[in-house]
């Protein structure tokens, strides 16, 4: 979802829908990075960096989920 094109028409409901979508996407990306990290075990340097990327993306997903919970009330 791209909001820049409709900034004047963006309301809380559409913003929360976008946050939900991005939360789901980042969670899926983190799952995929976890799988990639396991595949990369033969190269510890790559595996460590992919593991860090997974952790960062998972944290982004958590932040988005908390934001959604905060503003959905």
C-alpha distances in whole Angstrom, upper triangle without the diagonal:
4,6,9,10,10,12,15,13,11,14,14,13,10,10,11,9,6,9,11,8,9,12,13,11,14,16,16,17,19,21,21,22,25,26,26,28,31,31,32,35,37,36,36,34,31,31,31,28,26,27,26,23,22,24,21,18,20,20,17,16,19,18,15,17,19,17,16,19,21,19,19,23
4,6,7,8,9,13,12,11,13,15,15,11,10,13,12,9,11,14,11,11,15,16,14,16,19,19,19,21,24,23,24,27,28,28,30,33,33,33,36,38,37,37,35,32,32,32,29,27,29,27,24,24,25,22,20,22,22,18,18,21,19,16,19,21,18,18,21,22,20,21,24
4,5,5,6,9,9,7,10,12,13,9,8,12,11,9,11,14,13,13,16,18,17,18,21,22,21,24,26,26,27,30,31,31,32,35,36,36,39,41,39,39,37,34,35,34,31,29,31,29,26,26,27,24,21,23,23,19,19,21,19,16,19,20,17,17,20,20,18,19,22
4,6,6,9,10,9,13,15,16,13,12,15,15,12,15,18,16,16,19,21,19,20,24,24,23,26,28,28,29,32,33,32,34,37,37,37,40,42,40,40,38,35,36,35,32,31,32,30,27,28,28,25,23,25,25,21,21,24,22,19,22,23,20,20,24,23,21,22,26
4,6,9,9,10,13,16,17,13,13,17,16,14,17,19,18,18,21,22,21,22,26,26,25,28,30,30,31,34,35,34,36,39,39,39,42,45,43,43,41,38,38,38,35,33,35,33,30,30,31,28,26,28,28,24,24,27,25,22,24,26,23,22,26,26,23,24,27
4,5,5,6,10,13,14,11,11,15,14,13,16,18,17,18,21,22,21,23,26,27,26,29,31,31,32,35,36,36,38,41,41,41,44,46,45,44,42,40,40,40,36,35,36,34,31,31,32,29,27,28,28,24,24,26,24,21,23,25,21,20,24,24,21,21,24
4,5,5,9,12,13,11,10,14,15,13,15,18,18,18,21,23,22,23,26,27,27,29,32,32,32,35,37,37,38,41,42,41,44,47,45,44,42,40,40,39,36,35,36,34,31,31,31,28,26,28,27,23,23,25,23,20,22,23,20,19,23,22,19,20,23
4,6,8,12,14,12,12,16,16,16,18,20,20,21,23,25,25,26,29,30,30,32,35,35,36,38,40,40,42,44,45,45,48,50,49,48,46,43,43,43,40,38,39,37,34,34,35,32,29,31,30,26,26,28,25,23,25,25,22,21,24,23,20,21,24
4,6,10,11,9,10,14,14,14,16,18,18,19,22,23,24,25,28,29,29,31,33,34,35,37,39,39,41,43,44,44,47,50,48,48,46,43,43,43,40,38,39,37,34,34,34,31,29,30,29,26,25,27,25,22,23,24,21,20,22,22,18,19,22
4,7,8,6,7,10,11,10,13,15,15,16,18,20,21,22,24,26,26,28,30,31,32,34,36,36,38,40,41,42,44,47,45,45,43,40,40,39,37,35,35,34,31,31,31,28,26,27,26,22,22,23,21,18,20,20,17,16,19,18,15,16,19
4,6,6,6,9,10,11,12,14,16,17,18,20,21,22,24,26,27,28,31,32,33,35,37,37,38,41,42,43,45,48,46,46,44,42,41,40,38,36,36,34,32,31,31,28,26,27,26,22,22,22,20,17,18,19,15,14,17,16,12,13,15
4,6,5,6,9,10,10,12,14,15,16,18,20,21,22,24,25,27,28,30,31,33,35,36,37,39,41,41,43,46,45,44,42,40,39,38,36,34,34,32,30,29,29,26,24,24,23,20,19,20,17,14,15,15,12,11,13,12,8,9,12
4,5,5,6,9,10,11,12,14,15,17,18,20,21,23,24,26,27,29,30,32,34,35,36,38,40,40,42,46,45,44,43,40,39,38,36,34,34,33,30,29,29,27,24,24,23,20,19,20,18,15,15,16,13,11,13,13,10,9,12
4,5,5,6,9,10,11,12,14,15,17,18,20,21,22,24,26,27,28,30,32,33,34,37,38,38,41,44,43,42,41,38,37,37,34,32,32,31,28,27,28,25,23,23,23,19,18,19,18,14,15,17,14,12,15,15,12,12,15
4,5,5,6,9,10,11,12,14,15,16,18,20,21,22,24,26,27,28,30,31,32,35,36,37,39,42,40,40,38,36,35,34,32,30,30,28,26,25,25,23,20,20,20,16,16,17,15,11,13,14,11,9,13,13,10,11,14
4,5,5,6,9,10,10,12,14,15,16,18,20,21,23,24,25,27,29,30,31,33,35,36,37,41,40,39,37,35,34,33,31,29,29,27,25,24,23,22,19,19,18,15,14,14,13,10,10,11,9,6,9,10,8,8,11
4,5,5,6,9,10,11,12,14,15,17,18,20,21,23,24,26,28,29,30,32,34,34,37,40,39,38,37,35,33,33,31,29,29,28,25,24,24,22,19,19,19,16,14,16,15,11,11,14,12,9,12,13,11,10,14
4,5,5,6,8,10,11,12,14,15,16,18,20,21,22,24,26,27,28,30,32,32,35,38,36,36,35,32,31,31,28,26,26,25,22,21,22,20,17,17,17,14,13,15,14,10,11,14,11,10,13,15,13,13,16
4,5,5,6,9,10,10,12,14,15,16,18,20,21,22,24,25,26,29,30,31,33,36,35,34,33,30,29,29,26,24,24,23,20,19,19,17,14,14,14,11,9,11,10,6,8,10,8,7,10,12,10,11,15
4,5,5,6,9,10,11,12,14,15,17,19,20,21,23,24,26,28,29,30,32,35,35,34,33,30,29,29,27,24,24,23,21,19,19,18,15,14,15,12,9,11,11,7,7,10,9,7,10,12,11,11,14
4,5,5,6,9,10,11,12,14,16,17,18,20,22,23,24,26,27,28,31,34,33,33,32,29,28,28,26,23,23,23,20,18,19,18,14,14,15,13,10,13,13,10,10,14,13,10,14,16,15,14,18
4,5,5,6,8,10,10,12,14,15,16,18,20,21,22,24,25,26,28,31,30,30,29,26,25,25,23,20,20,20,16,15,16,14,11,12,13,9,8,11,11,8,9,12,12,11,14,16,15,15,19
4,5,5,6,9,10,11,12,14,15,17,19,20,21,23,25,25,27,31,30,29,28,25,24,24,22,19,19,18,16,14,14,13,10,9,10,8,5,8,8,6,6,10,10,9,11,14,14,14,17
4,6,5,6,9,10,11,12,14,15,17,18,20,22,23,24,26,30,29,28,28,25,24,24,22,19,19,19,17,14,15,15,11,10,12,11,7,10,12,9,9,13,13,12,14,17,17,16,19
4,5,5,6,9,10,11,12,14,15,16,18,20,21,22,25,28,27,27,26,23,22,22,20,17,18,18,15,13,14,14,10,10,13,10,8,12,13,11,11,15,15,14,17,19,19,19,22
4,5,5,6,9,10,10,12,14,15,16,18,20,20,23,26,25,24,23,20,19,19,17,14,15,14,11,10,11,10,6,7,9,7,5,9,10,9,10,14,14,14,16,18,19,19,23
4,5,5,6,9,10,11,13,14,15,17,19,20,22,25,24,24,23,21,19,19,18,15,14,14,12,9,11,11,7,6,9,8,6,8,11,10,10,13,15,14,16,19,20,19,22
4,5,5,6,9,10,11,12,14,16,17,18,21,24,23,23,23,20,18,19,18,15,15,16,13,10,13,13,9,9,12,12,9,12,15,13,13,17,18,17,19,22,23,22,25
4,5,5,6,9,10,10,12,14,15,16,19,21,21,21,20,17,16,17,15,11,12,13,10,8,11,11,7,8,12,11,9,13,15,14,15,18,19,19,21,23,24,24,27
4,5,5,6,9,10,10,13,14,15,17,20,19,19,18,16,14,14,13,10,9,10,8,5,7,8,6,6,9,10,9,11,14,14,14,17,18,19,20,23,24,24,27
4,5,5,6,9,10,11,13,14,16,19,19,19,19,17,14,15,15,11,11,13,11,8,10,12,9,8,12,13,11,13,16,16,16,19,21,20,22,24,26,25,28
4,5,5,6,9,10,11,12,15,18,18,18,18,15,13,15,14,10,11,13,11,8,12,13,11,11,15,15,13,16,19,18,19,22,23,23,25,27,28,28,31
4,5,5,6,9,10,10,12,15,15,15,15,12,10,11,10,6,7,9,7,5,9,11,9,10,13,14,13,16,18,18,19,22,23,23,25,27,29,29,32
4,5,5,6,9,10,11,15,15,14,15,12,10,11,11,8,7,10,9,6,9,12,11,10,13,15,14,16,19,19,19,22,24,24,25,28,29,29,32
4,5,5,6,9,10,13,14,14,16,13,10,13,13,10,10,13,12,10,13,15,14,13,17,18,17,19,22,22,22,25,27,27,28,31,32,32,35
4,5,5,6,9,11,12,12,13,10,8,11,11,7,9,12,11,9,13,15,14,14,18,18,18,20,23,23,24,26,28,28,30,32,34,34,36
4,5,5,6,10,10,9,10,8,5,8,8,6,6,9,9,8,11,14,13,14,17,18,18,20,22,23,24,26,28,29,30,32,34,34,37
4,5,5,9,10,10,12,10,7,10,12,9,9,13,13,11,14,17,16,16,19,21,21,22,25,26,26,28,30,31,32,34,36,36,38
4,6,8,9,11,13,10,8,12,13,10,11,15,15,13,16,19,18,19,22,23,23,25,27,28,28,31,33,33,34,37,38,38,41
4,5,6,7,9,6,5,9,10,8,10,13,13,13,16,18,18,19,21,23,23,25,27,28,29,31,33,33,35,37,39,39,42
4,5,6,9,8,6,9,11,10,10,14,15,14,16,19,19,20,22,24,24,26,28,30,30,32,34,35,36,38,40,40,43
4,6,9,9,8,11,13,13,13,16,18,18,20,22,23,23,26,27,28,29,32,33,34,36,37,38,40,42,43,44,46
4,6,6,6,9,10,11,12,14,15,16,18,20,21,22,24,26,27,28,30,32,33,35,36,37,39,40,42,43,46
4,6,5,6,9,10,10,12,14,15,16,18,20,21,22,24,25,27,28,30,31,33,34,36,37,39,41,41,44
4,5,5,6,9,10,11,13,14,15,17,19,20,21,23,25,26,27,29,30,32,33,35,36,38,40,41,43
4,5,5,6,8,10,11,12,14,15,16,18,20,21,22,24,26,27,28,30,32,33,35,36,38,39,41
4,6,5,6,9,10,10,12,14,15,16,18,20,21,22,24,26,27,28,30,31,33,34,36,37,40
4,5,5,6,9,10,11,12,14,15,17,19,20,21,23,25,26,27,29,30,32,33,35,36,38
4,5,5,6,9,10,11,12,14,15,17,18,20,21,23,24,26,27,29,30,32,33,34,37
4,5,5,6,9,10,10,12,14,15,16,18,20,21,22,24,26,27,29,30,32,33,35
4,5,5,6,9,10,10,12,14,15,16,18,20,21,23,24,26,27,29,31,31,34
4,5,5,6,9,10,11,12,14,15,17,19,20,21,23,24,26,27,29,30,33
4,5,5,6,8,10,11,12,14,15,17,18,20,21,23,24,26,27,28,31
4,5,5,6,9,10,10,12,14,15,16,18,20,21,23,24,26,27,29
4,6,5,6,9,10,11,12,14,15,16,18,20,21,22,25,26,28
4,5,5,6,9,10,11,13,14,15,17,19,20,21,23,24,27
4,5,5,6,9,10,11,12,14,15,17,19,20,21,22,25
4,5,5,6,9,10,11,12,14,15,17,18,20,21,23
4,5,5,6,9,10,11,12,14,15,16,19,20,22
4,5,5,6,9,10,11,12,14,15,17,18,21
4,5,5,6,9,10,11,12,14,16,16,19
4,5,5,6,9,10,11,12,14,15,17
4,5,5,6,9,10,10,12,14,16
4,5,5,6,9,10,11,12,15
4,5,5,6,9,10,10,13
4,5,5,6,9,10,12
4,5,5,6,8,11
4,5,5,6,9
4,6,5,7
4,6,6
4,6
4
